[in-house]
């Protein structure tokens, strides 16, 4: 019942409220990014969604075209503010506030057996696995072969955590994940 009615309603209402409350900040960031990039401040990328269907995810651009970064861009990335445009994906029904983070093709779409149950869920703006791997970028930057480490260590662990989420999804679990996500930048 929660997955079919409650979760979509919660996603729609909270993403709409979030977009309305954050709109002045989102406009300010967009203008700042336009001045930095001299182009569209939004990054578009194809990701795998519910039932393995592809969709386009929205994020603020945090890397310049020349591959360099900027202190403001690093701050957006570190605080996960670069993810805020995904509230539009949630509002459109392509994503949920909580669920497995959407990945690029070649990961979730290739799952087999029980692991494919993850695809029954909409990808989330935040999730159980993403909280556990909040420092993923830092961990990967310390690896000699980051892609191999991701594929052999991190991704299999994320699959296990996302299956646990799938098996235990509830309003209370979602609210706990949302609260932990909101408090995450204030830890450490």
C-alpha positions as CSV (number, residue, x, y, z in Angstrom):
1,X,0.0,0.0,0.0
2,X,2.8,2.4,0.9
3,X,4.8,1.7,-2.3
4,X,1.8,2.2,-4.5
5,X,0.0,5.2,-2.9
6,X,1.8,6.7,0.1
7,X,5.3,6.9,-1.3
8,X,4.4,8.5,-4.6
9,X,2.2,11.0,-2.7
10,X,4.9,11.8,-0.2
11,X,7.4,12.2,-3.1
12,X,5.2,14.6,-5.0
13,X,4.3,16.7,-2.0
14,X,7.8,16.9,-0.5
15,X,9.5,17.5,-3.8
16,X,7.1,20.3,-4.7
17,X,7.5,21.9,-1.3
18,X,11.3,21.5,-1.6
19,X,11.4,23.1,-5.0
20,X,9.3,26.0,-3.8
21,X,11.3,26.6,-0.7
22,X,14.6,26.2,-2.4
23,X,13.7,28.1,-5.6
24,X,15.6,31.3,-4.6
25,X,18.7,29.3,-3.8
26,X,18.4,27.3,-7.0
27,X,18.1,30.4,-9.1
28,X,21.1,32.0,-7.4
29,X,23.2,28.8,-7.9
30,X,22.0,28.6,-11.5
31,X,23.1,32.2,-12.2
32,X,26.4,31.6,-10.5
33,X,27.1,28.5,-12.5
34,X,26.1,30.2,-15.7
35,X,28.7,32.8,-15.0
36,X,31.3,30.2,-14.2
37,X,30.6,27.9,-17.1
38,X,29.4,30.5,-19.6
39,X,26.8,27.9,-20.6
40,X,23.9,25.8,-19.3
41,X,24.4,25.3,-15.5
42,X,22.5,21.9,-15.6
43,X,24.2,18.6,-16.4
44,X,22.1,16.0,-18.1
45,X,22.9,12.3,-17.9
46,X,21.1,9.1,-18.9
47,X,20.6,6.8,-15.9
48,X,18.7,3.6,-15.2
49,X,15.3,4.0,-13.6
50,X,12.5,1.8,-12.4
51,X,12.1,-1.5,-14.3
52,X,15.4,-0.8,-16.1
53,X,13.9,2.1,-18.0
54,X,16.3,4.9,-19.0
55,X,15.7,8.5,-18.0
56,X,17.6,11.7,-17.9
57,X,18.8,12.9,-14.5
58,X,19.4,16.6,-13.7
59,X,22.3,17.9,-11.7
60,X,24.2,21.2,-11.3
61,X,27.4,21.1,-13.3
62,X,30.3,20.8,-10.9
63,X,33.2,20.3,-13.4
64,X,34.3,22.8,-16.0
65,X,34.5,21.8,-19.7
66,X,38.3,21.8,-19.4
67,X,38.0,19.2,-16.6
68,X,39.1,21.7,-13.9
69,X,37.1,22.5,-10.8
70,X,36.5,25.6,-8.8
71,X,36.0,26.1,-5.0
72,X,32.3,26.9,-5.5
73,X,31.8,23.8,-7.7
74,X,33.7,21.6,-5.1
75,X,31.4,23.0,-2.3
76,X,28.3,22.2,-4.3
77,X,29.5,18.6,-4.9
78,X,30.7,18.0,-1.3
79,X,27.5,19.2,0.2
80,X,25.4,17.3,-2.4
81,X,23.7,20.6,-3.4
82,X,24.5,19.7,-7.0
83,X,21.8,17.0,-6.6
84,X,19.0,19.4,-5.9
85,X,17.8,19.7,-9.5
86,X,16.8,16.0,-9.1
87,X,13.8,17.2,-7.2
88,X,12.4,17.9,-10.7
89,X,13.0,14.2,-11.5
90,X,11.1,13.3,-8.4
91,X,8.2,15.7,-9.2
92,X,8.0,14.1,-12.7
93,X,7.7,10.7,-11.2
94,X,11.0,9.4,-12.6
95,X,12.6,9.2,-9.1
96,X,11.6,8.9,-5.5
97,X,13.0,10.9,-2.6
98,X,14.4,7.6,-1.1
99,X,15.5,4.6,-3.1
100,X,18.6,3.2,-4.8
101,X,20.7,5.9,-6.3
102,X,20.3,5.9,-10.1
103,X,23.3,4.6,-11.9
104,X,24.6,4.8,-15.4
105,X,23.8,2.0,-17.8
106,X,25.9,-1.1,-17.3
107,X,25.2,-1.7,-13.6
108,X,21.6,-2.0,-12.3
109,X,20.3,-2.9,-15.8
110,X,22.6,-5.9,-15.8
111,X,21.6,-7.4,-12.4
112,X,20.5,-11.0,-12.3
113,X,18.2,-13.1,-10.0
114,X,17.0,-11.7,-6.8
115,X,19.1,-8.5,-7.2
116,X,16.7,-7.5,-10.1
117,X,14.1,-6.7,-7.4
118,X,16.0,-3.4,-6.9
119,X,14.6,-2.4,-10.3
120,X,11.1,-2.6,-9.0
121,X,11.9,0.6,-7.0
122,X,12.2,4.1,-8.4
123,X,15.7,5.4,-8.0
124,X,16.1,7.8,-5.1
125,X,17.5,11.3,-4.5
126,X,19.0,9.6,-1.4
127,X,19.0,6.0,-0.2
128,X,20.1,3.5,2.3
129,X,23.2,2.5,0.3
130,X,24.1,6.2,-0.5
131,X,24.2,7.0,3.2
132,X,26.6,4.1,3.9
133,X,28.8,5.3,1.0
134,X,28.5,9.1,1.6
135,X,32.3,9.3,1.3
136,X,32.4,7.2,-1.9
137,X,34.2,9.8,-4.0
138,X,36.9,10.1,-1.4
139,X,37.3,6.3,-1.1
140,X,37.6,6.0,-4.9
141,X,40.1,8.8,-5.2
142,X,42.5,6.8,-2.9
143,X,42.3,3.7,-5.1
144,X,44.9,2.8,-7.8
145,X,42.1,1.4,-9.9
146,X,39.0,3.3,-8.9
147,X,36.7,1.7,-11.5
148,X,37.8,-1.8,-10.7
149,X,37.3,-1.1,-6.9
150,X,33.9,0.3,-7.6
151,X,32.9,-2.7,-9.7
152,X,34.3,-5.4,-7.4
153,X,33.8,-3.9,-3.9
154,X,31.5,-0.9,-3.7
155,X,28.8,-1.8,-6.2
156,X,28.2,-5.4,-4.8
157,X,27.9,-3.9,-1.3
158,X,25.4,-1.3,-2.7
159,X,23.4,-4.1,-4.3
160,X,23.1,-5.9,-0.9
161,X,22.1,-2.7,0.9
162,X,19.5,-1.8,-1.8
163,X,18.0,-5.3,-1.5
164,X,17.8,-4.8,2.3
165,X,16.0,-1.5,1.6
166,X,13.7,-3.2,-0.9
167,X,12.8,-5.9,1.6
168,X,12.1,-3.4,4.4
169,X,10.7,-0.3,2.6
170,X,8.3,1.6,4.8
171,X,7.2,5.2,5.6
172,X,9.3,5.0,8.9
173,X,12.4,3.7,7.1
174,X,12.1,6.4,4.4
175,X,11.7,9.1,7.0
176,X,14.8,7.9,8.9
177,X,16.8,7.9,5.7
178,X,15.6,11.4,4.8
179,X,16.5,12.7,8.3
180,X,19.9,11.1,8.2
181,X,20.5,12.6,4.8
182,X,19.5,16.1,6.0
183,X,21.8,15.8,9.0
184,X,24.8,14.3,7.0
185,X,26.4,17.7,6.0
186,X,26.5,18.7,9.7
187,X,28.4,15.6,10.8
188,X,32.2,15.6,11.3
